[in-house]
Amino acid sequence: MKWVQISSNSRQQVYELWDNEEKILAFSYEVEKGTIRILSGEPRIFFLRKQGFLKNRTVLLNEYGIKMATLFEETETHSGQIEVDQKKFKFSIHKGLLKEVFVYATDTEKPFITCDLPSTLNNYIAQLLVLCWYKLQPQKKQLLQSA
């Protein structure tokens, strides 16, 4: 899978998630407001909020203000932890020719999500949280088994 940046300016960024030749979803991210709008499939709105004493925790809230996911980031190592539905995952980003993100269940060493990020992307938190939220939807359980 890979994220493709469709458009970007200082206020709004639009991305699409592709799996081989199939577009899975698209979303727009309003940077100033921290608003994520899912543009394909079932329309949804999410909010990104920084929390914690040192603001090292990012929370993904749904349109009703309910916490959907939390990301704890270690900026020096480009790694951290994601929590979705009381399930904990580790992630790490590797930089080569492309930026690749790997998401692992805490008790395994084989990643269940691998995804390419746009090379120009500096802040990957929105893409990572949307990807984990999407993959862990109840109707996506069979994707979790095959990934």
Helices and strands as residue ranges (DSSP letters): E 2-8, E 12-19, E 22-30, E 35-38, E 44-51, E 57-61, E 67-74, E 79-84, E 87-95, E 99-105, E 113-117, H 125-135, G 138-140, H 141-146
